[in-house]
Amino acid sequence: MYIHSTYKLINSSKAVKEYRKELKEISKINLRRSSKFNILAVLGALRATKDINLGQNLGIYIASEYGPINDVYKLMQTINEENNIVMPFDFLNVNSNNVSFYVSQALNAKGKNMLLTSQYLSFEKSLQLAQFELEIDEISDILIGAVDESLDEVKDYEKYVSFANNQTSKDGSCWLYLNNDSSNSLGEIINIQEFSSSKELLENIKSTYSKIALNQFAQNDEDIVSKLDSNIIDSKDFFGSEGALRVLDLLEYKGEHLYIAKDINNNYITIELKV
């Protein structure tokens, strides 16, 4: 798969009205009462494809760890307080599945669209599915995004979310546009593989990668870090579906690179890239 366009939005938690203002400047889609999650997704997708002539058989894949978490939290607070009335849009905005519809609507895209989540490997699993559907000609082009809100507005979120490092959660909307056309590409996804242990992973990867990026759990895997330390890049930014961010980090370097993702159950996925 060849990468033809990318977009990265990483911010400390911003008010939804600020993103609505940015969206209004580039699109006429009406998301005035929609969730911050939906607006982040549409904003990122539009910016990622602004110079792309979209194909008719475009597959849209959106990965998310938390979905519209801030709206879910606000709804639960409302329900738990006496005499508070839950408004219709409060219910609509906790439906994460409508995000891919809004992205398709904003892009006037007619192909398939979906939201996928897989605990701590949401982007990686989404890219794996997109690659498979491209290989069997189910789609001809891929627009894949990873979208998550900052958790700052959720009280005591550390009780519910596992973090391997002391990182600040940010708003994020990171996107890639890919297909099988190699001309004028920014880079290539060469291979995606799964492993059940770090031992199996290390036995099956090459030792010639120019750069290596790790997700938060792989960064704390001593077997991986001790073996590959000299090539690991320092990844500072962080948001829920960080896999997209790490792939974008690697695209800044020339050469053949590797991204390693690990979840809390010691499952591993690697993505090989060539730039």
SEDO-242458 format. One record per residue (C-alpha): x negated, y, z. Coordinates in pm, whole numbers, padded with zeros to 5 digits, always signed. Each point is the difference from the previous one (the first is absolute). Layout:
BEGIN
XYZ
...
//
This chain:
BEGIN
+00000+00000+00000
-00134+00342-00094
+00062+00313+00207
+00098+00307-00200
+00120+00248+00260
-00015+00045+00376
+00134+00239+00260
-00077+00038+00370
+00193+00200+00259
-00130-00027+00355
+00115+00255+00256
+00029+00033+00370
+00369-00015+00086
+00185+00275-00189
+00360+00108+00030
+00233-00149-00261
+00101+00347-00120
-00357+00062-00118
+00007-00310-00221
+00345+00093-00129
-00138+00337-00105
-00288-00167-00189
+00239-00242-00169
+00236+00277-00107
-00288+00166-00187
-00050-00301-00231
+00339-00173-00024
+00372+00069-00013
+00091-00319+00188
+00227+00080+00293
-00145-00149+00320
+00106+00287+00224
+00148-00231+00265
-00234-00293-00058
-00263-00143+00232
-00361+00111+00018
-00093-00352-00113
+00197+00032-00325
-00139+00345-00072
-00359-00111+00059
+00053-00288-00245
+00162+00206-00277
-00255+00279+00037
-00292-00243-00030
+00149-00190-00293
+00068+00316-00199
-00350+00133+00054
-00161-00335-00086
+00182-00015-00335
+00003+00364-00105
-00238-00065-00292
+00134-00348-00086
+00238-00093-00278
+00195-00262+00192
+00079-00327-00175
+00352-00144-00026
-00090-00314+00196
-00153+00167+00304
-00004-00186+00331
+00015+00222+00309
-00132-00153+00323
+00003+00191+00328
-00182-00140+00303
+00068+00119+00352
-00082-00116+00351
+00256+00209+00189
+00251+00135-00254
+00200+00306+00116
-00119-00053+00357
+00067+00354+00121
+00363-00013-00110
+00042-00342+00162
-00142+00138+00324
+00227+00306-00008
+00304-00218-00067
-00080-00223+00297
-00045+00304+00221
+00338+00130-00111
+00172-00331+00067
-00152-00023+00347
+00119+00345+00104
+00354+00054+00124
+00249+00203-00201
-00225+00019-00305
+00156-00062-00340
-00194-00187-00267
+00040+00178-00333
+00031-00182-00337
-00342+00110-00127
-00156-00131+00322
+00104-00350-00113
-00091+00054-00365
-00351+00115+00086
-00092-00315+00192
+00056-00210-00314
-00351-00053-00130
+00112-00191-00312
+00135+00309-00175
-00348+00153-00032
-00084-00188-00321
+00332+00112-00151
-00086+00363+00068
-00346-00040-00154
+00153-00160-00312
+00258+00277-00020
-00265+00272+00028
-00210-00164-00275
+00301-00093-00216
-00138-00354-00001
+00221-00292-00105
-00211-00302+00103
-00006-00194+00325
-00071+00170+00331
-00043-00128+00352
-00125+00065+00351
-00225-00260+00162
-00134-00039+00349
-00228-00266+00148
-00139+00068+00344
-00335+00183-00036
-00047-00127-00357
+00289+00176-00172
-00199+00169-00277
-00218-00302-00061
+00298-00237-00038
+00182+00251-00219
-00298+00032-00234
-00027-00378-00013
+00365-00029-00107
-00038+00280-00255
-00304-00174-00152
+00191-00326-00033
+00298+00166-00169
-00232+00182-00240
-00172-00330-00087
+00329-00174-00086
+00121+00303-00205
+00284+00075+00240
-00123+00361-00017
-00241+00190-00225
-00111+00275+00240
-00032+00030+00378
+00061+00298+00223
-00089-00103+00353
+00013+00224+00301
-00067-00033+00371
+00213+00235+00208
+00015+00046+00377
+00080+00278+00241
-00214+00105+00294
+00107-00165+00325
-00060+00313+00206
+00371+00068+00052
+00068-00351+00134
-00044-00010+00377
-00242-00267+00124
-00038-00149-00348
-00315-00179+00117
+00228-00248+00182
+00143-00125-00329
-00282+00036-00254
-00336-00178+00009
-00309+00211-00063
-00351-00140-00018
-00163+00342+00030
+00083+00330+00167
+00126+00169-00315
+00245+00284-00050
+00303-00103-00204
+00074+00241-00286
+00261+00057-00269
-00109-00183-00312
+00114-00047-00361
-00264-00173-00215
+00068-00119-00355
-00156-00187-00292
+00121-00042-00358
-00128-00315-00172
+00040-00214-00311
-00199-00237-00222
-00138+00272-00229
-00372+00054+00066
-00037+00321-00201
-00079+00315+00201
+00056-00179+00329
-00129+00118+00337
-00081-00349+00119
+00109-00362-00004
+00152-00234+00257
-00198-00315-00077
+00135-00248+00251
+00223-00037+00307
-00058-00297+00233
+00131-00128+00332
-00202-00177+00271
+00096-00164+00329
-00322+00081+00189
-00300+00230-00013
-00220-00307-00052
+00192-00098-00315
-00007+00359-00121
-00376+00042+00046
-00069-00331-00174
+00192+00112-00308
-00103+00361-00061
-00304+00128-00184
-00282+00188+00167
-00043+00256-00279
+00277+00252+00067
-00103+00365-00017
+00252+00108+00265
+00232-00178+00242
+00303+00144+00176
+00176-00158+00298
+00339+00050+00159
+00030+00065+00372
+00004-00367+00104
-00282-00105-00233
-00208+00284+00145
+00013-00182+00333
-00087-00342-00139
-00360-00053+00111
-00062-00282-00249
+00087+00225-00294
-00170+00314+00125
-00325-00173+00094
-00023-00168-00341
+00100+00296-00217
-00090+00303+00212
-00250+00163-00238
+00261+00054-00273
+00303+00100+00211
+00128+00352-00059
+00117+00222+00284
+00378+00037-00031
+00131+00286+00211
+00361+00066-00105
+00272-00236+00114
+00372-00055-00050
+00240-00296+00015
-00062-00171-00336
-00370+00066+00002
-00089-00251-00272
+00090+00249-00272
-00222+00258+00164
-00297-00238+00013
+00037-00087-00368
+00005+00372-00082
-00312+00045+00216
-00186-00258-00212
+00102+00165-00327
-00226+00291+00092
-00310-00218-00057
-00143-00157-00315
-00058-00372-00003
+00172-00321+00110
+00164+00025+00341
+00196-00204+00252
+00283+00086+00237
+00065-00238+00290
+00327+00006+00193
+00082-00203+00310
+00322-00024+00202
+00052-00077+00369
+00047-00371-00080
-00345-00030-00161
+00125-00019-00355
-00225+00170-00257
+00051+00152-00343
-00279+00132-00222
+00031+00233-00298
-00290+00022-00245
-00035+00321-00201
-00226+00119-00276
-00049+00372-00065
//
